């Protein structure tokens, strides 16, 4: 599972448009989140249990010869439980990075409009018709003949309502 994890995430992020949509990214994201959150929560529960045992040990735990096992064992287990929690949440954060990258990419594509709204084909900025499906991507103002983005409802030059 974790072998070549960094390379897999790096290859998924190489073509950012496919991060949220490809099946491989969805499977990896699901595994990372489920495994990472499970490990992280178990680690946090261990930390909580260690803290509770140490807090309820009482003054009897400090005998005349020093601390007893009732107080030492929770303190010694606190460190590995903390490390398990950190590792678990670090694994889950990798899954969240895939999620955030995918949503950010969708937002950028939606905002900038570098893909066809009909078929999703990647477009150059100056393209007026989609080369794949023929969808019109620019609107010409009937008043001043200024070419506007297909999302525009009003001309950015003169304010005339566009069809």
C-alpha positions as CSV (number, residue, x, y, z in Angstrom):
1,X,0.0,0.0,0.0
2,X,2.6,2.5,1.1
3,X,5.3,1.4,-1.4
4,X,5.9,4.1,-4.0
5,X,3.2,6.3,-2.4
6,X,5.1,9.5,-3.0
7,X,5.7,8.6,-6.7
8,X,2.0,7.7,-7.1
9,X,0.8,11.0,-5.7
10,X,3.4,12.9,-7.7
11,X,2.3,11.2,-10.9
12,X,-1.4,12.0,-10.1
13,X,-0.5,15.6,-9.6
14,X,1.5,15.8,-12.8
15,X,-1.7,16.1,-14.8
16,X,-3.8,18.1,-12.3
17,X,-7.0,17.9,-14.3
18,X,-7.2,14.2,-13.8
19,X,-6.7,14.2,-10.0
20,X,-10.3,14.5,-8.9
21,X,-11.8,12.5,-11.8
22,X,-9.6,9.4,-12.4
23,X,-10.4,6.1,-10.8
24,X,-6.9,5.6,-9.5
25,X,-7.0,8.9,-7.5
26,X,-10.4,8.1,-6.0
27,X,-9.2,4.6,-4.8
28,X,-6.0,6.0,-3.4
29,X,-7.8,8.9,-1.7
30,X,-10.3,6.5,-0.1
31,X,-7.5,4.2,1.2
32,X,-5.4,7.0,2.5
33,X,-8.3,8.7,4.3
34,X,-9.7,5.5,5.8
35,X,-6.4,4.0,6.9
36,X,-4.9,7.3,8.1
37,X,-7.9,8.4,10.0
38,X,-8.3,5.0,11.6
39,X,-4.7,4.9,12.7
40,X,-4.8,8.5,13.9
41,X,-7.9,8.0,16.0
42,X,-6.5,4.8,17.5
43,X,-3.4,6.7,18.5
44,X,-5.4,9.6,20.0
45,X,-7.5,7.0,22.0
46,X,-4.2,5.5,23.3
47,X,-3.0,8.9,24.3
48,X,-6.3,9.6,26.1
49,X,-6.2,6.2,27.9
50,X,-2.6,6.8,29.0
51,X,-3.5,10.2,30.3
52,X,-6.5,8.8,32.2
53,X,-4.4,6.0,33.8
54,X,-1.7,8.5,34.8
55,X,-4.3,10.9,36.2
56,X,-6.1,8.3,38.2
57,X,-3.0,6.6,39.6
58,X,-3.1,8.7,42.7
59,X,-0.4,9.5,45.2
60,X,0.1,5.8,46.0
61,X,1.8,5.4,42.6
62,X,4.8,7.3,44.0
63,X,6.2,4.9,46.5
64,X,9.2,5.3,48.8
65,X,11.5,3.7,46.2
66,X,10.2,6.0,43.4
67,X,7.4,5.8,40.9
68,X,5.7,2.4,40.5
69,X,4.5,0.7,37.4
70,X,1.1,2.2,37.8
71,X,2.4,5.6,36.9
72,X,5.4,4.6,34.7
73,X,3.6,2.4,32.1
74,X,1.2,5.2,31.0
75,X,4.0,7.7,30.7
76,X,6.1,5.2,28.6
77,X,3.1,4.3,26.4
78,X,2.2,7.9,25.9
79,X,5.1,8.5,23.4
80,X,4.4,5.6,21.1
81,X,0.7,6.3,21.1
82,X,1.5,10.0,20.2
83,X,3.7,8.8,17.3
84,X,1.0,6.5,16.0
85,X,-1.5,9.4,16.0
86,X,0.9,11.7,14.2
87,X,1.7,9.0,11.5
88,X,-2.0,8.3,11.0
89,X,-3.0,11.9,10.6
90,X,0.0,12.4,8.2
91,X,-1.3,9.6,6.0
92,X,-4.8,11.1,6.1
93,X,-3.4,14.5,5.1
94,X,-2.0,12.9,1.9
95,X,-5.6,11.9,1.1
96,X,-6.9,15.4,1.9
97,X,-4.2,16.9,-0.4
98,X,-5.6,14.8,-3.3
99,X,-9.1,16.0,-2.4
100,X,-8.1,19.7,-2.1
101,X,-6.1,19.5,-5.4
102,X,-9.0,18.1,-7.2
103,X,-11.5,20.7,-6.0
104,X,-9.1,23.5,-6.6
105,X,-8.5,22.3,-10.1
106,X,-12.3,22.1,-10.7
107,X,-12.6,25.6,-9.3
108,X,-9.8,27.0,-11.5
109,X,-11.3,25.3,-14.6
110,X,-14.7,26.7,-13.8
111,X,-13.4,30.2,-13.1
112,X,-10.9,30.6,-15.9
113,X,-12.9,28.5,-18.4
114,X,-10.1,26.7,-20.1
115,X,-12.3,23.7,-20.9
116,X,-15.3,23.3,-23.0
117,X,-18.5,23.5,-20.9
118,X,-20.1,20.9,-23.2
119,X,-17.5,18.2,-23.6
120,X,-14.6,19.2,-21.3
121,X,-12.0,19.5,-24.0
122,X,-9.0,21.6,-23.0
123,X,-9.0,24.9,-24.9
124,X,-6.7,27.8,-25.8
125,X,-7.7,31.2,-24.6
126,X,-8.4,32.6,-28.1
127,X,-10.6,29.7,-29.2
128,X,-14.1,30.8,-30.3
129,X,-15.6,27.3,-31.1
130,X,-14.7,24.0,-29.4
131,X,-12.6,22.0,-31.8
132,X,-14.1,18.7,-30.5
133,X,-17.9,19.4,-30.3
134,X,-18.3,22.8,-32.0
135,X,-19.8,24.6,-29.0
136,X,-19.7,28.4,-29.3
137,X,-17.3,29.7,-26.6
138,X,-17.5,33.5,-27.2
139,X,-20.4,35.9,-27.4
140,X,-20.3,38.9,-29.7
141,X,-22.0,42.1,-28.5
142,X,-24.8,43.1,-30.9
143,X,-24.1,46.8,-30.0
144,X,-20.3,47.3,-30.1
145,X,-19.2,44.0,-31.6
146,X,-16.9,43.3,-28.6
147,X,-16.1,39.5,-28.1
148,X,-17.1,38.4,-24.6
149,X,-16.6,35.1,-22.7
150,X,-19.5,32.6,-23.1
151,X,-20.3,33.0,-19.3
152,X,-20.9,36.7,-19.6
153,X,-24.5,37.9,-19.5
154,X,-23.6,41.6,-20.3
155,X,-21.0,43.1,-22.6
156,X,-17.8,44.0,-20.6
157,X,-17.3,46.9,-23.0
158,X,-20.7,48.7,-23.2
159,X,-23.0,46.8,-20.8
160,X,-25.5,45.6,-23.4
161,X,-27.3,42.4,-22.5
162,X,-26.0,39.4,-24.4
163,X,-28.1,36.5,-25.8
